Amino acid sequence: MTVIDGLIRLVPPPTEPVDAQGDWSEVEAALGLGLPTDFKALVERYGRGQFVDLITPLTPFGTHELLIQHARRLLDRERSFREQYPDECPYPFHPEPGGLLEWAGTDNGDSLCWLTEGEPDSWRVVVWNPRSVAYAAYDVSAVEFLHGWLSGRITTPILPDGVEASPWFEPFREREHVYIKLSEGESPYHERLRILREALAPTADRGGYSDEDGDRQDHFAATELGWLLTYETAYGHQIRAAFPPEDGERARVTLLDAARRMGCQVLSTTTHLGEPVWT
């Protein structure tokens, strides 16, 4: 079994991956480097999207050409910092020989890079946190690192712990984001969450959070609708919903009705930028 086969068994890829096909020779010419075989397989099987709402592989295809655009900006972005603090930069940056080249990013601002020394299929992974100038190197390929981290075999001080028992990949899709602020209501949190998930069934867990003060976040997906939801009290009592633009009216009716059945009054509905909607 190949490394990509192991990842596919752990995390099923989408049936129709986004931005997954293109001319690899053009990509390699733009970078001035060949690319690892396992990364090409990763892009072709998964395309554009996110693993466990955190790690986004940089597909070079589609209108954004993420891999190429990140590579073109890297050295210029880091040049000034390295001139001031050379001891904080233990590796060169692409296109310097053997430099770091980013192949994935995280929602926390971390970079998953190759150290481009030697043949592409032998490149090591370096996880880099630019905010704290922290690096951690691993003698594995990109797909080996993904599989190891998602399965819990590889840990790193830079990425968060607590990998989900059933990791997932969410393909990229244009979505609108609406925040629904709610009054408390009389039912306990777990009952309100149950009612909300029943209104959107079938659903799948996408992780969660709770603290010692009782604040909670529960992330889940409405799998047949392709919606992503967060129900929480951690940043105010609210439902955060992301859905395809064409589902706007259905989302409005479904979520406002669910809030009513949860015993909550809708206080406001806004975009993630704070602009009023559904008024």
N, C-alpha and C positions, 0 to 999 in steps of 0.2 A: 504494500500500500504506500502510495506517495504521500508527501507532506500535505499537498492540497486535498487529497482524498480524505485524510484524517480531519482536516478542518471542515470539509463538507459534511462528514458524518456528525461532527459536533454541532455545526451551525448550518442548517440547510440554506443554500443560496436562493435568491429569487428566481422564479421561472422566466421572467423577462428582465434581466439586469439592465440598468440605465447607463448609457455612455460606456459600454463595455467593449466595443469593437472599433478598430481603426488600424492605421498603418504604423506598426511598431518601428519600422526602419526610419520613418520620418521623425518619430519621437526621439529615437536614439541619435539621429543626426542633429536634432535641435539641442540635445543635451551634450553632445560630444562624447557619449559613453554608451556602451552596451548595457542592457538591463538584465537582472536575474530572471531566470526561467520561472521560478515559483511566483514572482510578482506578476508576471504576465498572465499566468494562470489565475491568480487571485482577481485581477481586474476583469478577465474574460468571464469568470464564473459569478462574481458578485457585482461588478460595476460600481456605480456611484451610490454611496449610502453610508450607514454607520453601524458598527458593531456595538451592542449594548448601550446605545445612546451616548457613546463616548469617543470611539476611535473611527476616524474617517480616512480610509485609504485614498490617496490622491490619484484618481484616474487621469491619464493624460488625454482622454478623448472627450468629445462634446465641446460645447461653446466655451467653457471655462478653462479647459486644458490645465487642470489643477497642478499636476506634477511639474509641467514645464514652467508655469507662472511662478510657483513657489521657488523653483530652482533659480530662475532669473533674478529674483529679488534677494536671495539669501545673503550673498557676500556683501552687497551694498548695504543691506540692513544691519549687518553685524560689524562692518568695517570700523566705524567710529568707536564702538564699545571696545573692540579688540585693541585699537590704538591706545586707548586710555588704560585698559586693564588686561594686558597681554597674558598675565599669569592665570586669568580666569577662563582662558580659551585654549584648552589642551589640544584641540583638533583644528585642522584647516577647514575651510568651507568651500564647497563646490562654487566655481569651477577650478579651484586650486587642486593640484594633484593629490589624490587620496583624501579629498575633502568630504565633509558631511553633506549628504544629499537627502532631503526629507522625502519619505514615501507615505507618511500618514501623519495626521494631526489629531489632537484631542480637543474636546470642548473646554478643557481647563487651560488651553494655551500651550500644551506640551507638544514636542515634535518627536516622531519616531523616524530615525534616520538610518541610512547606510553609511558605513565608513568605507569609502570607495577605493580600497586598496586591493590590488590583485585582480583576479578574474571575477566578473559579476556574481557568479554562483557561489563564490566564497566570501562575499561581503558580510561583515558583522553588523549587528544592529546596535545602535547607540540611542538610548532614550534620553532626551534633553529637555530640561525645564529652563527656558530662557529667563524667567522671572527671578529664580533663585540661583541661576547659573550653576545648575546641578546636572551631571552627566552620569549615566550608568551604561556600561558596555556589556554585550552578551554575544557569545560565540555561536549564534544561530542565524538563520535566514529570516526574512520578513515573515513568511507564513509560519515558520517554526515558532517565532516569537508570538505571533497572534494566537496560534493553537495552544502554546504553553501558558500564556497569560489567561486566556479564556477558560482553560481547563483547570487552572490553579497550580500548574506545575512550575510556572515561572512567576516570581514576584519581583517587584521593583519598588524602591522607595519613592519613585517619582509618580507612578500611577497609583490610583486608589486600590485598596484591598477589597475583598468581598465580591469576587466575581460571581455572577448569578449561576445557580445550579443548572439552568437551561438557557445558555446564552443565545442571542438572536442577532439577526442582521436586518436592518430596516432600509430598503432601497429608497433613494432620493425621490421625493415627490413635492411639487409645489403645494404649499399649504397656507391657509389663512390661520391666524392665531387670535383667539378671543379669550379674555379673562372675565369670568362671571363672579362678581363679589356677592357673597351671601350673608344673610343674618344667621344666627346660630341654629335656631330651631330647637325642638324639645328632644328629639331622638338622639341616642349616642352616636358617636362618629362612625363606628363600625356598621351600624344600621343604615346610616345615610349613604355610606360607601356601597353597601350591598344594593340599595335601591338604584343608585346611579349606574352601577355595573350591569344590573339586570336590564335597565333601559337601553343599554348599548350592546347587549350580548349578541354573539359570543365575544368574550374578552380574554386577554392574556396578560399576565403580570409583566411589568417592566421595571421592577425594583421599587424601593421605597425608603423612607427615613422616619425615624422618631427620636425624640430626645427625652431627657429626664424630666423636662417640664411638661411633657405630654403633647408637644407639637408634633404633627405628623405630615408626611407627604406620601401619597400612594400613586405610582405611575402605572398606567396600563394602556393597552391598545385595544380598540374595537376592531377585531381582526378582519371581519368581512367588509366593514366600512372603510378601512384604511385611515381611521382617525387615531390620534394620540391624545391621551388624557392625563391630567394630574389633578387629584383631589387633595386638598391640603388645608391645614391650619397653621403651618409654619410661617407663612408670610401673609397672614390674614386668611379668613375663611373663604375659599374660592375654588372654583373649577377652572382649570386652564385647558383649553381645547385647541387642537390643530387639525384641520380638515381640508380636503381639496376645495378650491374656490367654488366649484360647481355644486358643492353640498351645503352652501351657506344657509339656505332657507330650511333645509332638513335639519341642520345642526341647531339652528335657532329654535325650531319647534320642539325637537327632541330634548335638548338640554334645559330649556325653560320649563317644560313639562316635568322633567326629572327633578328639577329643583323644587317645584311645587309639591311633588310626591314625597320628597325628602323632608318636607315641613319647613322649608327655608324661604325667606323672601329674597328676591333678587334686588340687590342694592344698586348695582351698576353693571354694565357690559361694555368693555373697551377692547381695543386692539392691544397687542403687547407694547405699543408705543404710547398708550394712554388715550387714544382717540376714541370717542364714543361710537358705539355701533348698536344695532338692534333697538334703536330708540323709536 
